[in-house]
């Protein structure tokens, strides 16, 4: 039994006429008649006596009418309750953000979003570029802010570019290369390296160093950028950082050139999926925001 069959049945009970009941339900008379016939088949007997010009309920029809009336009213009450809940309940947006992005780069977007949509709760999910993409494709996150410079863009995803930033070589303030305007990979030969474990460029940079025949020992690694910066400031070695994530005054940063490395960070969603109101609002605010 389906809800529309109950609606058609009650309309015939009210109108005592199949044509008028069909008009009330905004369906064709044959459609309404077939629905009633399926209902009669399910109940095992006729619900109406079809005697022109009017229709009358059979004893079976009179028996089931109050039950179907109650079922219809309960269905409408449930629908109304769900609608009211949808209006009152706060919306939640699961947004995955690559852990190597400096929060200051996104705070202005979140401030705009919060001011315009105070009813939407923003849940931030932290992770590496790879894990962020997996969560997005696996529907654990509705949208994501990240980049994969080591791979071609996944054709299943939509990308809204937000900002670009250059990758820098970070050095202790007293390092021999600190007075350079820029640094080439060959200048780093033999220099100890402090690695950011979650850097999305790690594999790519290793290949470039190998191709150029430049060797260096990785003396420390950490999945926390603040620890890497502290180690560099203390003279443990050099590091490789996005420009706007360098937040330690005791280090100096110089652009890496020949080759240069840049990352373009995007707000990403899955193609073919309709936006929720929360995702649509975030995309709209991201498009209106001023970026670096």
N, C-alpha and C positions, 0 to 999 in steps of 0.2 A: 504494500500500500504506500502511495506517495502523497505528499501534502497537497499537491494540486488536485488530486482525485477527490480528496476531502472537500476542498474548496468548491469544486464543480458540483459535488453531491449536495452541499448545503445551499448552493445557489439554486438548484432545481427545487429543493425543498421550499425555498422562499418564493420562487417565481411560479412554481407548478407549471412550468412551460420550458421546454428544452431550448427553443429559439431565444427567448428572453434571458434565460440563464447563461447561454453562450455569449450573448451581447454584454451582459453584466460582467462576465469574466474576461471579455476581450479576446475570445477565441472563436473559431468556426464551430458551427453546430456539429459537424461530423467528428471533430476532435473531442468535443465534450462528450458526445455519445459513446465514442470508443473508450474514453476514460471511465465512464459509468459502467459500461459493459465489463471492463476488466475488474472493476470493483465488485460487481455482482458475481463474477466468476470466482473471485477470491472468497466472498462470503457464502457462496454456494446457493444462491437464489436471487430472484428478482427483487430489486429495491423499489421499483416504481411500476405502477400499472399505467401504460401509455394509452389513455383514452381521450381522443380529441373532444373538445379543444384543450382540455386541461389534463394534467398528470396527477396521479394520486400515489401516496406512499403505500407500499404493501405492509403487511404486518412485520416482515423482516426489516423493511426500511424504517418503520416506527421504532423497532427494537434497537437498531444500531445508531439511530440519529443522535440521541443524547451523548453517546460515547464519542462519536465523530465530532460533535459540536465541542465537547470538552477537549478533545485532541487538538482541534483547530485553535481554540483559545489558548491552550498551553503553548502551542507552537508560536503563536503571535506574541505571547508574553515573553517567551525565551528570546525571540528575535528583538523585541524592544529592550530587554535587559542587556543583551549583547551590544546593541547600539549605544545604549547609555554608558556601558562600561568602556566602550571604545572612545567615547568622548571624554570621560572623566579620568580614565587610567593614564598615567604618564607613559609616553612612548619612550622606547629605548633604542639606541643606535649603537651597535657593536662596530667600533672602528679600530682596525688593526694598524699599528704604526711601527715602522722599522726602527729598531732600537738605536741606530746610529744617527738619527735625526735630532738635532738640537731643539729642545722644546720651544725656545724663544721664536723659532721660525714659524710655529703653528699657533702660538698663543693668541695672536691677533685674530686669526680665523675663528678660534673657539670662543673668543670674547664676543665677536660679532654674532656668531651662531647662538650663543647663550642669550644675548640681549633680544634677538629676534624670535627665538623659539624656546622660551623658558619651560615649556611643557615637555621638552624632549631631553631625556637623560642620556648623556654620552658616556659609554663604557669603552675605555681604551684598552686594547690588547697589544702587549709588547712582544717583539720577536725579531728574528733575523729576516733578511729579505726573502729567503727561501721559505721559511715557515709562515711568513705573512702571506705569501702568494698561495701556499697550500691551504691555509685557513680560508682565504677568500674564495678559492675555487671549490672548496669543500663546504661552503655555506656556513662556516662558523663565524665569519665576519661578513657584514653587509657591504662594507667599503674598506679600502686600505690606502695608506699613504706610504709609498716605498719606491724603490727602483731596482732593476736588475741589469746593471751595465755589462755584466758578463754574458748575457743571453739575449737572443732576439725576443721581441715582445710576443707574449702568448696571444694568439689570434682570438681566444675566447674572452678577452678582456678589453674593456674600454679604458683609455688613459686620458686624464685631463692634466696636462703639465702645470705644475705650480711654480717651481723655481729651479734654477741651475746654480751649482756652486763648484768651484774648482777644487781639486785635491791638492793639498800642500804638504811639503816636507817640514816637519816640526823638529826643532833643535834646541838643545840647552843654550841659554843666552851667551855663554862663553865659547861656544863651538867654533871651530876654525872656519866653518862655512856660513856663520851667522851674518857676516857682512855682505854676502852675495845678494843681488836683487832677485835672482832665480837660481834654481839648482837643476842640474841634469843628472840622470841616473849614473853616468860614469863617475860623477863627483863623489858618489856614495860607496865606491869600491872599498871593501875592507872595513866599513863602518858597522858597528853593532846596531842591531835593529830591535826595537820594542814593538811588538805586533798587536794590533787590535784584532782580537779573535773573530769578531763578528763583522769585520769590514767586508763589504760586498765586492771589493776589488782584489781581495787577497790572491785568488788563483790567477787573475789576469796580470797582476803586477809581478808575481813570481815568474810567469812565462816571459814577460818582457825582460826582467833581470837576466834570466837564463839565456835568452836570445842575444843579449848584448854582452854576455860573458862577464857580468858583474857579480862578484861574490860578496857575501856578508853574513855574519852569524846572527840568528835570532836569539837574543840573550834572555828576553822575557816576553811573555804574552799574557794578555788579560782580556776578559770580556767586558770590562768596565773602562770606559774612555777616561774617566777621571784618574784612575790608577795609572793608565798608560801615560797621561800627561805628567803626573807626579814623578814617574820613573824617568821620563825624558828630562824634566826640570832638574832632577838630581844627577844628571850626567850619565845615565845608563846607556843611552843610545839615541838614535833618531826615530821618528814616527811618521806615519802617513795618515793625514786627517782631512776631512772636508773643512773648507775654509771657515764656516760659521759654527763649527763645533769645537773650536780651540778656545778654551775658557780658563787658561792658566797664564797669569801675567809673567811667570818666570820662564816662559819659553818664547822662542821666536819662530815665525812661520814664513816660508818662502815658497812661491809657486814652483811646482815641478814642471819642467819643459823638456821638449825633445825626447819623449813625447809628453804632451799634456794629458791630464786625466780630468774629466768633468763628470758630474752626475746630474741627471735631470729627474727630480722627484715629482711623482704624479699622484693624483687622487684617482684610484682605480676601482672599477666595479665590473661585474660580470655581464657580458653581452646577453641580450635576450631575456633578461629578468626585469620585470617592471620595478621601477623605483618605489620604495615605500615613501611616505611623506617625509620621514626623517632623512632618508638618503637624498631625496630631491632637494630638500632645504639645504643640506650641506653642500651639494654640488652648486646650487644657486649662489650661496654665500662665497664659496671658493672662487667662482667666476667673477664675483664683484670685488674681491679683495685685491689689494696692491701687494705684489710679490717682488722679491729681489730680482 
